[in-house]
Amino acid sequence: MKKILNPYLNKEGYNCVCCAPNNPIGLHLEFWEENEDVLTIWNPGENYQGWVNTLHGGIISMLMDEVAGWVINRKLQTTGVTMQLNVKYKKPVMTTDSQITVRGHIASQRRNIVTIHLTLENSKGEVCDEGEAVYFTFGSDKAREMGFEGCKVEGGVIAFYLLIPLHPCLERSVELKYQPSKSVFTSSYSNKNRINNLYNMISFESDYNNGTLPEILEALGKTNDEKTSGYGFDPYTEAAKEKIRKTIGMEDADVTFLVGGTQTNTTVIDSVLLGCEGVICVETGHIEVHESGAVEAFGHKVITLPSTDSKLNPNTLASYMDIFLADETHSHMVQPGMVYISMPTELGMVYTREELEALYTTCQKYDLRLFVDGARLGYGLMSEACNYDLPFLARHCDVFYIGGTKVGAMFGEAVVFSGMKTPKYFFTNVKRHGALLAKGRMLGIQFDTLFTDNLYFKVSRHAIAMSERIRSIFCKHGINIAYDSPTNQQFVILSPTLYEKLSQKVAFEIWERKSETEIICRFVTSWATREEELEELDEILQNILS
């Protein structure tokens, strides 16, 4: 067990009630590292009691919150803020006890969101309380801004996880050594070189890291000298709308083109729902985890339910609605007005025909609108796991959108109201959300091209074929698959050592730090993925593992 040195001692204004050594009313905590754990040992004393000789529950929460922060300081070499803290009080902690031990370790990490498991033990080693903290960690620049320059133990060597937001592949472990005489950290690792190297790598980071389909560029070039009306009132936009209506087999469907996925989700949700209504999604839903609270910013609560393989089960939805409606005070609550799903899901899973049909029936039973996020819709529909087509999907939801940005377009999403009338003032609301493109024909031309000669579905099928090849390559090399995704996203489990070596040659994304020995990484294919890139990935893995 090694003592952790306090990195804040020389920071002006530092007077933490928990760990500042000179705070006259503070706890004066010190911290140690023991394998995966960070811990503090403290003598409570009678001044911290709630009930007679019983440690106050608020103090217990404060101790756990503080240990969680030091886990982040030491294990991830950054700082951040507590998003959530849950404490289970299992048995009283006595202020007469000679000492208590509070310890914590990282339970999981998903990008900048870290979950920390915490325990409080009495002097007999009995666990009196358990906690779970969810932390948002800062990038290295923000951490330095707050005066954090690294957290080391006695001996001077630290393991530094660089959480640099510029590129997912920059998140890696590098050993730094502290030189007291120079008061600086030194390392052979160069961020600048790493950034430059990214552009020489094969990349499976995302499905929007390439430019644009050549067919779209050609169409934009041919029409460049034409003058048309703005905001989508042009012949190309009308032609694109008509082709989409024909593809889904619904002549009366209303089609509107927006620029990006987040603004599409927020605009549709805000337009469909009343001010007192919220939207239901699974806990891994995109609007819950990757859109920065955009839906809530427009006044609509995101209500999360448990998922099954990242999908919303109709029975889960029905159970929630039954309990909600049975509560006589539900009129005082946020009213569920919509169900949001994505196809495919955040983990690349596909709703089957039967699942979609059952979910839509359940939504109709409870008067809920079903909204399908189709940012990667082409990849979902072209998957071998999908047993229906676009017309079926259009008839089993109220509104959906066809993603262009991730399926070969420069930008653009096509919103289709198929099972309901377009909300009143939708065009105005699009503009209110900053989603109305003045040069609207740029969207029309792209979708007109995508829905000519089945181009949208052809390029989507290509990405699926490439993804299946990637999966087979990892399996061939004995690398485990984390989630059984049948679409263009593959999630694999890498050891820290393999991640370290592979990330020097290939651009990809960390999805979740599952444990100290397992890192879930995402590899994504697109319309632009080439066979040569897969062959190079295969060769790189062969060289690393041989």
C-alpha positions in Angstrom: 0.0 0.0 0.0 1.5 3.4 -1.1 0.5 6.8 0.1 -0.9 9.1 -2.5 0.7 12.6 -2.5 -1.8 15.5 -2.4 -1.5 17.3 -5.8 -3.4 20.4 -4.6 -1.2 21.5 -1.7 0.4 24.4 -3.6 -2.8 25.6 -5.3 -3.9 29.0 -4.2 -7.2 29.0 -2.4 -7.2 25.3 -1.8 -9.2 24.6 1.4 -11.2 21.4 0.8 -13.2 20.4 3.8 -12.2 16.8 3.3 -8.6 16.7 2.3 -7.0 20.1 2.9 -4.5 19.6 5.8 -4.9 23.1 7.2 -8.7 23.5 7.2 -9.5 24.1 10.9 -12.9 22.3 10.6 -11.9 19.8 7.9 -11.6 16.0 8.0 -7.9 16.1 7.1 -8.1 12.9 5.0 -5.1 11.2 3.5 -5.2 8.6 0.8 -3.5 5.4 -0.1 -3.4 3.2 -3.2 -3.8 -0.6 -2.7 -3.9 -2.5 -6.0 -7.0 -1.3 -7.8 -8.4 0.5 -4.8 -7.9 4.0 -3.5 -8.7 4.3 0.2 -8.7 6.6 3.2 -8.6 5.6 6.9 -10.3 8.0 9.3 -11.2 8.3 13.0 -14.7 9.7 13.1 -15.1 11.2 16.6 -18.2 12.4 18.4 -18.3 15.7 16.6 -19.6 14.0 13.4 -22.5 12.1 14.9 -26.1 12.3 13.9 -27.9 10.1 16.4 -26.0 9.5 19.6 -22.6 7.8 18.9 -23.8 7.2 15.3 -21.9 8.7 12.3 -24.2 11.1 10.4 -25.3 9.8 7.0 -24.3 13.0 5.3 -20.7 12.6 6.5 -20.7 9.1 5.1 -21.9 10.4 1.7 -19.2 13.1 1.8 -16.5 10.5 2.6 -17.6 8.4 -0.4 -17.8 11.3 -2.7 -14.3 12.4 -1.7 -12.8 8.9 -2.2 -14.4 8.8 -5.6 -12.7 12.0 -6.6 -9.3 10.6 -5.5 -9.9 7.5 -7.5 -10.3 9.7 -10.6 -7.2 11.8 -9.6 -5.0 8.7 -9.1 -6.3 6.1 -11.5 -7.2 8.3 -14.5 -4.8 11.2 -13.7 -7.4 13.8 -14.2 -10.2 15.5 -12.3 -13.9 16.1 -12.9 -17.3 16.4 -11.2 -19.7 14.1 -9.5 -22.8 13.5 -11.6 -24.5 11.1 -9.3 -23.9 9.4 -5.9 -26.0 6.6 -4.5 -25.4 5.3 -1.0 -26.9 2.2 0.6 -26.8 2.5 4.4 -26.6 -1.2 5.6 -25.7 -0.8 9.3 -24.8 2.0 11.7 -21.3 3.3 11.8 -20.3 4.2 15.3 -18.4 7.4 16.1 -16.8 5.5 19.0 -15.0 3.2 16.5 -11.2 3.5 16.5 -11.2 3.9 12.7 -13.2 3.4 9.5 -11.9 2.7 6.0 -13.5 4.0 2.9 -12.3 2.6 -0.4 -13.2 2.8 -4.0 -12.3 1.5 -7.4 -13.4 2.0 -11.0 -16.2 -0.3 -11.9 -16.7 0.8 -15.5 -15.8 3.6 -17.9 -17.5 4.7 -21.0 -15.6 7.5 -22.6 -15.7 10.4 -20.0 -18.3 8.8 -17.8 -16.8 6.7 -15.0 -18.7 4.6 -12.4 -16.9 4.0 -9.1 -17.8 1.4 -6.5 -17.4 2.4 -2.9 -17.5 0.8 0.5 -17.2 1.9 4.1 -15.8 -0.7 6.6 -15.6 -0.4 10.3 -12.5 -1.4 12.4 -13.7 -5.1 12.3 -13.7 -5.1 8.5 -17.5 -5.2 8.3 -19.0 -3.4 5.3 -21.4 -0.9 6.8 -22.2 1.1 3.7 -21.9 0.7 -0.1 -22.0 3.4 -2.7 -21.8 4.0 -6.4 -20.6 7.3 -7.8 -20.9 8.4 -11.5 -18.2 10.8 -12.4 -17.7 13.1 -15.5 -14.0 13.3 -16.1 -12.3 16.3 -17.7 -9.8 16.3 -20.5 -6.2 17.1 -19.7 -6.5 20.8 -20.7 -9.4 21.4 -18.5 -7.8 19.5 -15.6 -4.7 21.7 -15.9 -6.9 24.7 -16.0 -8.2 23.6 -12.6 -4.6 23.3 -11.2 -4.3 19.5 -11.6 -0.8 18.5 -12.7 -0.8 14.8 -12.0 -1.3 12.6 -8.9 1.6 10.4 -7.8 2.4 8.1 -5.0 5.5 8.1 -2.9 8.2 7.0 -5.3 7.4 9.3 -8.1 6.0 7.2 -11.0 2.4 7.5 -12.1 0.3 5.8 -14.8 -1.3 8.6 -16.7 -4.4 8.2 -18.8 -4.6 11.0 -21.3 -8.2 11.9 -21.8 -7.9 14.2 -24.8 -11.2 15.0 -26.5 -9.7 15.8 -29.9 -9.7 12.2 -31.0 -10.8 8.9 -29.3 -7.6 7.2 -30.4 -5.6 9.6 -28.2 -7.1 8.1 -25.1 -4.3 5.8 -23.9 -2.0 5.0 -21.0 1.5 6.4 -20.9 4.1 6.4 -18.1 5.3 9.7 -16.9 8.1 10.4 -14.5 8.2 13.3 -12.1 11.4 15.3 -11.8 11.3 17.2 -8.5 14.3 19.4 -9.5 12.4 20.7 -12.6 8.9 20.4 -11.2 7.7 19.0 -14.5 6.5 15.7 -15.8 8.5 14.2 -18.7 7.5 11.5 -21.1 8.7 10.1 -24.5 5.2 10.2 -25.7 4.3 13.1 -28.1 0.7 14.2 -28.6 1.6 16.1 -31.7 3.2 13.1 -33.4 0.3 11.0 -32.4 -2.2 13.4 -34.0 -0.1 13.6 -37.2 0.1 9.8 -37.3 -3.7 9.5 -37.2 -3.9 10.7 -40.8 -1.6 7.9 -41.9 -3.6 5.2 -40.3 -6.4 3.0 -41.6 -9.6 4.2 -39.8 -12.6 2.4 -38.4 -13.4 5.2 -36.0 -16.9 6.1 -37.4 -19.1 6.0 -40.5 -18.9 9.8 -41.1 -15.1 10.2 -41.2 -15.0 10.1 -45.0 -16.1 12.8 -47.3 -19.1 12.2 -49.6 -20.2 9.7 -52.2 -18.7 10.6 -55.6 -22.2 10.4 -57.1 -23.3 13.2 -54.8 -20.3 15.3 -55.5 -20.9 14.9 -59.2 -24.6 15.9 -58.8 -23.7 19.0 -56.7 -21.1 20.0 -59.3 -23.5 19.7 -62.3 -26.1 21.9 -60.6 -23.6 24.4 -59.1 -24.3 27.2 -61.6 -28.1 27.0 -61.3 -30.2 29.4 -59.3 -33.1 28.1 -57.3 -35.3 29.2 -54.4 -34.0 28.6 -50.9 -35.2 26.7 -47.8 -36.1 23.6 -49.8 -38.5 25.2 -52.3 -36.7 23.9 -55.3 -37.2 21.1 -57.9 -34.4 18.9 -56.6 -35.9 18.8 -53.1 -39.4 18.0 -54.5 -37.9 15.2 -56.6 -36.1 13.8 -53.6 -39.4 13.9 -51.5 -41.3 12.1 -54.3 -38.6 9.4 -54.6 -38.8 8.7 -50.8 -42.6 8.6 -50.9 -42.4 6.1 -53.8 -39.8 4.0 -51.9 -41.9 3.7 -48.8 -45.1 3.3 -50.8 -46.9 6.2 -49.1 -48.0 9.0 -51.4 -49.3 11.2 -48.6 -46.3 11.0 -46.4 -44.8 14.3 -45.5 -41.0 14.6 -45.9 -38.7 17.3 -44.5 -34.9 17.6 -44.8 -32.8 18.7 -41.9 -29.0 18.9 -41.5 -27.8 16.7 -38.6 -29.0 14.0 -36.3 -29.1 15.9 -32.9 -31.1 18.8 -34.3 -33.4 16.3 -36.1 -34.1 14.4 -32.8 -34.7 17.6 -30.8 -36.8 19.3 -33.5 -39.1 16.2 -34.0 -39.5 15.5 -30.3 -40.1 19.2 -29.5 -42.6 19.5 -32.3 -44.6 16.4 -31.5 -44.8 16.7 -27.7 -46.7 19.1 -25.6 -44.7 21.1 -23.1 -45.7 18.8 -20.2 -44.7 15.6 -22.0 -41.6 13.6 -22.0 -40.1 11.0 -24.3 -39.3 7.3 -23.3 -36.2 5.5 -24.4 -33.9 2.8 -23.1 -31.0 3.7 -20.9 -28.5 3.3 -23.8 -30.6 5.4 -26.1 -28.8 8.0 -28.2 -30.8 11.0 -26.9 -29.9 9.9 -23.4 -26.2 9.2 -23.6 -24.8 11.2 -26.6 -26.7 14.3 -27.2 -25.6 16.6 -24.4 -29.1 17.0 -22.9 -30.3 18.6 -26.1 -33.9 17.2 -25.7 -34.1 18.4 -22.1 -32.8 21.8 -23.2 -36.1 22.3 -25.1 -38.1 21.3 -22.0 -38.8 17.6 -22.5 -37.7 15.0 -19.9 -36.0 11.9 -21.2 -37.6 8.9 -19.3 -35.3 5.9 -19.4 -36.3 2.3 -19.1 -34.2 -0.9 -19.0 -33.3 -2.5 -22.3 -33.0 -6.0 -23.7 -30.0 -6.2 -26.0 -30.2 -2.4 -26.2 -33.8 -2.6 -27.5 -37.0 -1.6 -25.8 -39.2 -4.6 -24.9 -42.9 -3.9 -25.4 -43.6 -5.7 -22.0 -41.2 -3.3 -20.3 -43.0 -0.3 -21.8 -46.5 -1.7 -20.9 -45.4 -2.4 -17.3 -44.1 1.1 -16.9 -47.3 2.7 -18.4 -49.5 0.5 -16.2 -47.7 1.6 -13.0 -47.6 5.2 -14.1 -51.4 5.4 -14.9 -52.3 3.5 -11.7 -50.7 6.3 -9.7 -53.6 8.6 -8.7 -51.2 11.5 -8.7 -49.8 10.9 -12.2 -51.3 14.2 -13.4 -48.6 15.9 -11.3 -45.9 14.2 -13.2 -44.2 14.5 -16.6 -46.6 12.8 -19.0 -45.1 10.2 -21.3 -46.0 11.3 -24.9 -43.5 9.5 -27.2 -41.3 6.5 -27.4 -37.9 7.0 -29.1 -35.9 4.1 -30.5 -33.1 3.9 -33.0 -32.7 1.4 -35.8 -30.2 0.0 -35.5 -29.6 0.6 -31.8 -26.7 2.3 -30.1 -25.0 -1.1 -29.9 -25.8 -2.0 -33.5 -28.8 -4.3 -32.8 -31.7 -4.6 -35.1 -35.4 -4.7 -34.2 -37.1 -7.6 -35.8 -40.4 -7.4 -37.7 -42.2 -9.0 -34.8 -40.5 -6.7 -32.2 -41.3 -3.5 -34.1 -44.9 -4.6 -34.7 -45.4 -5.4 -31.0 -43.8 -2.2 -29.9 -45.9 0.0 -32.2 -49.1 -1.8 -31.0 -48.1 -1.1 -27.4 -47.5 2.5 -28.2 -50.9 2.9 -29.8 -52.5 1.2 -26.8 -51.2 3.9 -24.5 -51.5 6.8 -27.1 -47.8 7.2 -27.4 -46.1 8.4 -30.6 -43.3 6.1 -31.9 -40.3 7.9 -33.3 -37.5 5.9 -35.0 -34.1 7.5 -35.2 -32.7 6.3 -38.5 -29.3 7.9 -38.5 -27.9 4.5 -39.5 -31.2 3.2 -41.0 -29.6 1.9 -44.2 -27.2 -0.3 -42.3 -30.0 -1.6 -40.1 -32.3 -2.5 -43.1 -29.5 -4.1 -45.1 -28.4 -6.4 -42.2 -29.1 -10.1 -42.5 -30.8 -9.8 -39.1 -33.5 -7.5 -40.5 -36.6 -9.3 -41.8 -38.5 -6.3 -43.2 -38.1 -3.4 -45.6 -38.5 0.4 -45.5 -42.2 0.4 -46.3 -42.9 -2.0 -43.4 -41.0 0.3 -41.0 -42.9 3.4 -42.3 -46.2 1.7 -41.5 -45.1 0.7 -38.0 -44.1 4.0 -36.5 -45.5 7.6 -36.5 -42.4 9.4 -37.6 -38.9 8.3 -38.6 -35.9 9.7 -40.4 -33.6 8.4 -43.0 -30.0 9.2 -42.1 -27.8 10.6 -44.8 -24.8 11.9 -42.9 -23.6 8.4 -41.9 -24.6 6.8 -45.1 -22.6 8.7 -47.7 -24.1 12.2 -47.8 -22.1 15.3 -47.0 -24.8 16.0 -44.4 -28.6 15.6 -44.1 -31.4 13.6 -42.6 -34.9 13.1 -44.1 -37.7 13.2 -41.6 -40.8 11.3 -42.7 -44.2 11.6 -40.9 -45.8 8.3 -41.9 -48.2 7.4 -39.2 -49.4 10.9 -38.1 -50.1 14.3 -39.5 -47.1 16.7 -39.6 -47.3 18.8 -36.4 -48.7 22.3 -36.8 -46.0 24.9 -37.4 -43.4 22.2 -38.1 -41.5 24.3 -40.7 -41.4 27.2 -38.2 -40.2 24.9 -35.5 -37.4 23.7 -37.7 -36.2 27.2 -38.1 -36.7 27.9 -34.4 -34.3 25.0 -33.7 -31.7 26.4 -36.1 -32.2 23.5 -38.4 -33.5 25.2 -41.6 -30.8 25.3 -44.3 -31.1 28.4 -46.5 -29.4 26.5 -49.4 -32.0 23.8 -49.0 -31.4 22.3 -52.5 -28.0 21.0 -51.2 -30.1 18.5 -49.1 -32.5 17.8 -51.9 -29.8 17.0 -54.4 -28.1 14.6 -52.0 -31.2 12.6 -51.2 -32.4 12.7 -54.8 -29.0 11.1 -55.7 -29.2 8.6 -52.8 -32.6 7.4 -53.8 -31.7 7.0 -57.5 -31.0 3.5 -58.6 -31.1 2.2 -55.0 -27.8 3.9 -54.2 -28.7 4.3 -50.5 -29.3 0.6 -50.1 -26.3 -0.5 -52.2 -23.8 1.5 -50.2 -25.4 0.3 -47.0 -25.1 -3.3 -48.0 -21.4 -2.8 -48.8 -20.8 -1.5 -45.3 -22.5 -4.6 -43.8 -20.3 -6.9 -45.9 -17.2 -5.0 -44.7 -18.4 -5.2 -41.1 -18.9 -9.0 -41.4 -15.3 -9.3 -42.6 -14.0 -7.3 -39.7 -15.8 -9.5 -37.3 -14.4 -12.6 -38.9 -10.9 -11.1 -38.8 -11.1 -10.5 -35.0 -12.6 -14.0 -34.4 -9.8 -15.5 -36.5 -7.3 -13.9 -34.1 -9.1 -15.2 -31.0 -10.4 -11.7 -30.0 -13.7 -11.8 -28.2 -16.8 -10.0 -29.5 -18.5 -7.8 -26.8 -21.9 -7.3 -28.4 -23.4 -9.5 -31.2 -24.0 -6.6 -33.6 -25.2 -7.6 -37.1 -24.8 -4.1 -38.5 -21.8 -1.9 -39.4 -20.6 -1.5 -35.9 -18.5 -4.2 -34.3 -17.6 -4.2 -30.6 -14.6 -6.2 -29.5 -12.8 -6.8 -26.2 -9.1 -5.8 -26.1 -6.6 -6.2 -23.4 -4.8 -2.9 -22.4 -1.6 -4.2 -24.0 -3.3 -5.1 -27.3 -5.2 -1.8 -27.3 -1.9 0.0 -26.8 -0.2 -1.7 -29.7 -3.2 -1.7 -32.1 -4.0 2.0 -31.5 -0.6 2.9 -32.8 -1.5 1.5 -36.2 -5.3 1.8 -36.5 -7.8 4.5 -35.7 -10.8 3.2 -33.7 -12.8 4.2 -30.7 -12.9 3.2 -27.0 -16.5 2.4 -26.1 -16.1 1.4 -22.5 -13.4 0.5 -20.1 -15.1 -2.6 -18.7 -12.4 -3.4 -16.2 -8.7 -3.1 -15.5 -8.1 -6.0 -18.0 -10.9 -5.4 -20.6 -11.5 -2.5 -22.9 -14.5 -2.6 -25.2 -13.6 -0.9 -28.5 -15.8 -0.1 -31.5 -14.8 -0.6 -35.1 -17.2 1.0 -37.7 -17.4 0.4 -41.4 -19.1 2.6 -44.0 -19.8 3.1 -47.7 -16.1 4.1 -48.1 -14.5 1.1 -46.4 -12.1 -0.8 -48.7 -11.0 -4.4 -48.9 -7.4 -3.3 -48.7 -8.1 -1.7 -45.3 -9.4 -5.0 -44.0 -6.4 -6.8 -45.3 -4.1 -4.3 -43.6 -6.0 -4.7 -40.3 -5.6 -8.5 -40.6 -1.9 -8.2 -41.2 -1.4 -5.7 -38.3 -3.2 -8.1 -35.9 -1.1 -11.0 -37.1 2.1 -9.1 -36.5 1.1 -7.9 -33.0 -0.2 -11.3 -31.9 2.5 -13.5 -33.4 
